[in-house]
Amino acid sequence: MFDLTGQVALVTGAQQGMGKADAIALAGQGATVIVTDIDRKKCEAVVKEIEAKGGKAVAFVMDVMDEKNINDVFDAVIKKFGKLDILVNNAGIYQPMPALEMPVAHFDKTIAVNLRGQFLCAQRAAKEMARAKYGRIVNIASIACGQVGVGVPGAVHYSASKGGIVGMSEVMAIEWAPLGITVNVIGPGGIDTPMARGGKEPDGKEISLPRAPIGRMGRPEEIAAAVVFLASKEASYVTGATLFVDGGYLSM
């Protein structure tokens, strides 16, 4: 099951954390992985790690806020591989700040990366996938996406972007199902990543991620396992869904 041999997958925000784990997992199942992020050296390091394990990957610098850059990368991928089967929209930022103190530019940047960037990549990917009548798009949101009981102080911009991803993905799933494209969302809980470890709350304290009943933070590889499933042919009857991978936090 979950054999991705011969498929081409593009992962955004893949230089570290969950995106890196996603890229490694997809390559481990046989996909050729396009590793994208804003730091070329870090992307190339991920490629080397994949290749050392016998996988196939290439690196591209891609800033999801830059529409031209996105299109240039997709053009290069299609020219080199002739298709795109899987997109994992993982790129995102989290820079906490109280809502009363937040400049609009700070809010706009988070929306531009986390939501607009996913839209641009998904839209371009779907245009390529529609030609083959097949595609898998996996958008990464969060348990802090609204309507599920998780409000995070300092994250008004982040939660707005992640809630937008869920709503956007549901519409994409409806519109693109006739094209053979599934669109699903993964909502991670507290995951042990460099972004989480290096972040600060508005009061300067280390970020306090929700504590799950399972008693620990999640690992990036546990998100990657869900990504592999939703990217596979076995998930052919799953679209428009949000899969929360949170150690049971939302059950409390």
N, C-alpha and C positions, 0 to 999 in steps of 0.2 A: 504493500500500500504506500501511497504518497510518493510514488516515483515521479520525479520531475526531469528525467533524462531527456535532453533535446530541447528543453524549454529555456527561454531567456527571461530573466527577472531583473528588474531595476529596483534598488532600495535607496531611498533618500535618507539623509542623516545617518549614514552607515559607517562613520569613522570611529564610533565608539558606542558603548552602552547597548541598548536594545537593537539599534539599527545594525551594529556590527554582528550581534548574535543572530539576527534575522538573516543577514547575508551568509554567514557561515553555515547556518542550518539549511538554507535553500541550496547552497552549493553541495552540501553533504548528501542531499537527495537527488543530485544529478543536474541541477540547473546551472546554466552559465549566468553568473551574477554580475550586474553592473553596479559597482560600489560608488556612490556619489555622496559628496559633502563639500564643504567650503575649504578644507585643508587637503591639498594633494598628497603630501607626504603621509598623512594618517590614512588616507584612502588606499594608497599604495601598500602600506604596511598590512592592511586588512587583506588585500589581494594576495600578498606573499603568504600570509597565514593560511588562506584558502588553498593556494597552490601547494603548500607544504603538506596538506592533507589529501592531495590528489584531485582537488576541485579546479574549476575553471572560473576566472573572474578578470574583470578589467576595471580600472579606476577612471573616474571623470570628476573634475571640479564642477559643482553645480550649486548655485545659490537659488533657493526656491523663491526668493523675492524678486528675481530677475527673469521676466518672461522670455526675453531673447536668449538668455543663457540656457533656460530650460529647453527651448526649442532647438537650440544648437546641439545640445547633448542628445536629445531624442533623434534628431537628424543623423547624428554620427552613429548612434546605436542601430538605427534602421539600416543605414548604409552598410555597416559592418556585419550585422547578423540577419538582416532581412525581415525581422519581426520583433514583437515584444509580447510575451505571454502573461507576465506577472508584474504588477507594480505594488510595492510596499511603501506607502506614504508615512514615513516615520519622522522626518525632520520636524523639530520643534524646539521652542525655547520656553524657559520659565524664569522670570525675573520679578520676584514678589515686591509688591508695593501697596500700601493702603489706598483704597479707592479715592478717598478725599484728597490725597496728595498726588495722584497719578496724572502726569501731563498727557495730553492726548497723543503726543508722538510716541510715548511709551506704550500706550494702549494699541495704537495703530501698528507698531512694529510686531507685536505679538500676534495680532490678527493677520498681518501680512505673511508671517512665517508659518504659523500653525494652521490657518484656515485657507487664506488665499493661495498659499503655496500648494496645499493639497489639491485645491480645485484646479489650478493650472496644470499640475502634473497628471491628475486623473483625467482631465479633459483631453490632453494630448495623447495620453496612453490609450484612452477609449477610441480615439480616431484611428490609431494603428490597429488595435484589437478588432475593431469592427470589420476591417478588411478580411480578417481570417475567421470571423464569426466565433471568436473564442477569446476569453480573457479573464483574468482574476485580479481584482483590485482590493487591497487590504489597507484601510485607513486606520491610523493609530490615534485614539482619543484618550480618555482617562475616566476613572470613576468620578472625577471632579468635572462632570459634564452637565449637571443640573438634573432635576427631577428624580434623582436616586438617593437623596439624603446626604450628600457630601458637599458641604460648603467649606472652602479653604480660605481663611483670612489672607488677604494680600494677593488673591488670585482672581480678581474680578475679570481681568483681561484673558487670563489663561482659561478659566472656566467658560467664558463666553466663546472662546475659540474652539474648545473641545466639544461644547454643546452644539456649536455650529457644524462641526464635523459629522456628528450623529445625524442631524437633520438633513444635511447635504447628501450624505451617503444613502439615506433612505430614498431620496428623490432620484439620485443617480441609478440606484438599483432598479427602480421602476422603469425609468426611461431606457436603460441599456440592456435590460433582460432580453428583449427581442433581438439584440445584436450578439447574443451569446456571451455576454459579459456579466459576471457577478461582482457585486460591490458589498463588502462587509466591513465591520468596525471591530477593533479590539480595544477594550477599555482597561488598561492596566491599573492595578492598585499601586501600593508602595513598592517600587522596584529598586534594587540596589544598583544604581548607575552613577557614573561620574557627575551627571547633572544634579542628582539628588544629594550625593555626598558633598558636593561643592557649594550647594545653595544656602541661602540665608533667609530667615523669616524677616518681615518688616521691622521687628524689634532687634534684629541683629543676631538672634539665636540661630542655631542650626535648624534646618527644616525638620519639622516633626511630621513624618509621614504617618498616615492612618495605620494603626496596629490591627492586623488581621487576626481572627480567631485561630488561625493555623500557627500563630506565635512567632512569625519571623517576616522579614521582607522577602519579596519575590526575587527570583534570579532572571536576568535577561533571557537565558536559555528557555525559561518556562513561557515567556511570551513568544519566543521564536517557534516553539512547538505548536502553538495555536496558529501562528502565521503559516507554517508549513501546511497544516490541515486546510485552512481557508484558501490557500494557493493551489491546492491539489484538485485533481479531477474527482476525487472522492467527495468533495464539498460541492458537487454540481447542483444540489437542490437547496443550497444555503445562499440566500442573498437578501440584502436589506437588514441583516441581523447585527446586533451589537453583542459581542461576547466579552463579558467582564472576567478578567483573570486577576483576582484580587485576594486570594487566600480566604475567601468567605466574608470579607469585610461588609459587603452589602447585605449579608444575611443577618447582621446584628440588629 
